[in-house]
Amino acid sequence: MWFVAPIPQDPAYHEFADQRRFVGAPNFWNVFSNLPFGLLGVYGLALRRRLHPSVSGTAFAMFCIGVFWVAAGSGYYHLDPSTATLFWDRLPMTIAFMALLAMVIGDRASRRLGDALLWPLVAAGVASVVYWYWTELQGRGDLRAYALVQFLPMLLIAVLLGSSGGNGINAGRLWAALGVYGCAKVAEHFDHIIYATAWLSGHSLKHLLASIAVFLVLRAVLRAPQSVTPWAGAQPTARPE
């Protein structure tokens, strides 16, 4: 990325296909489709006790908090799309991306390494958004660092899943999450084309697909609840003579 020319923010990025107003809210479906992120963030934190022992509880909490704030940040941005509000859309996403990467490193490589890298990774994610916004204010926008933070973790997670066995994270569900997230990015790219042929826009569909990816991540790191049979622990009774 260092050898790539600076990438400014395209002003046309804010011109989403679906700008319908509903119950007084502009861009309603792009705003409302963020709701699942908030619900999933709370859901994950509520089930933290079911986290597999090999997965860092701190990294998992940061992931859930990041996902929760995606709902608020992205919803805020879509109410009034602009470069200034886009900052709050991107900031929590980088936290979630980096926390997920730290979780996978801890499970697939070394728990100690994953714990050690969590805060530097989160700091790098936050710094990438701050740097992008600062360059926009200087009139020479540069998205390179943010692009690296958004896409490199997904690539590294795929490499880790394919190169080593884990202790607790369900690889199949995490692969599915990566696949669904890839579909979300495709839907985002074809926002206008999808809206021209369907009731829902590509960007709203992107939010829904990305929330499914988050759900799959939660399923990958949380243990299934233990089933309790009504006869468990019961002592056999003596048969009558």
C-alpha positions, -999 to +999 in steps of 0.1 A: +000+000+000+030+023+006+037+023-032+000+030-041-009+066-048-030+083-021-067+074-024-090+103-018-126+098-007-149+098-038-176+125-032-200+103-051-198+077-024-224+095-003-250+094-032-267+062-022-294+047-044-322+044-018-329+078-003-365+072+006-379+089+037-401+070+061-416+081+095-397+114+091-363+098+088-342+104+056-325+074+040-347+052+062-337+018+050-300+025+050-304+037+086-328+010+098-308-019+083-281-011+109-303-022+138-292-059+137-256-048+145-268-032+178-288-063+187-260-086+179-235-066+199-258-069+230-264-105+222-227-113+222-220-095+254-249-112+271-236-147+261-200-139+270-199-168+296-204-192+268-172-181+251-148-209+244-118-209+269-093-206+240-108-173+229-097-140+245-126-126+266-112-090+262-109-093+224-144-108+222-158-079+243-141-054+221-155-071+190-191-070+204-187-033+215-174-024+181-203-042+164-228-024+187-213+010+179-214+002+142-252+004+145-250+038+161-221+052+139-235+039+106-270+049+115-258+084+123-239+086+090-268+075+069-291+101+084-269+128+069-242+112+046-210+134+045-173+130+050-176+143+086-203+117+096-185+089+077-158+091+103-182+077+129-193+050+105-158+037+099-143+041+134-163+012+151-158-011+121-120-009+125-123-019+162-144-049+153-121-060+125-090-058+146-106-075+177-117-103+154-082-107+140-067-108+176-092-135+185-082-157+156-045-151+163-050-162+199-069-193+188-048-204+158-013-192+167-008-182+203-032-170+230-003-149+245+004-133+211-033-126+204-036-109+238-004-089+232-015-077+198-051-068+207-045-032+218-018-023+192-042-037+165-072-017+178-050+014+180-038+009+144-074+006+133-085+038+150-054+056+138-062+046+102-096+063+104-082+094+122-054+097+096-079+094+067-101+121+082-072+144+089-060+141+053-095+149+041-094+181+062-060+190+047-076+186+012-055+156+002-076+126+013-058+093+017-077+061+023-047+037+020-043+030+057-080+024+062-082+002+032-054-019+046-071-022+080-104-032+064-092-059+040-059-072+054-074-087+086-099-107+064-069-120+043-049-129+074-078-147+091-082-168+059-045-176+060-047-186+097-077-207+091-061-225+062-026-230+077-032-242+113-057-260+135-075-241+163-085-249+198-120-235+199-131-213+170-153-232+146-135-229+113-165-237+091-186-210+106-158-185+103-152-194+067-189-188+061-187-154+078-159-144+055-179-156+025-210-137+035-189-106+042-175-108+007-210-109-006-218-078+014-190-059-002-203-070-036-238-058-028-223-025-016-205-020-049-236-027-069-259-005-048-276+013-077-279-017-099-295-038-072-319-011-063-329-007-099-340-043-100-352-050-064-371-033-036-340-031-014-309-013-023-274-029-025-262-008+004-291-018+027-285-054+016-248-050+025-258-041+061-280-071+064-254-095+049-227-081+071-249-086+102-253-122+092-215-125+090-213-111+125-239-137+137-217-164+122-187-151+140-206-153+173-216-188+165-180-197+157-166-186+191-195-193+214-201-228+228-235-244+223-256-244+255-255-277+273-287-296+271-302-309+303-323-341+301-350-345+327-336-378+339-300-367+343-287-375+377-317-396+387-310-427+406-325-460+393-353-473+414-354-509+426-378-531+407-404-547+428-400-585+435 
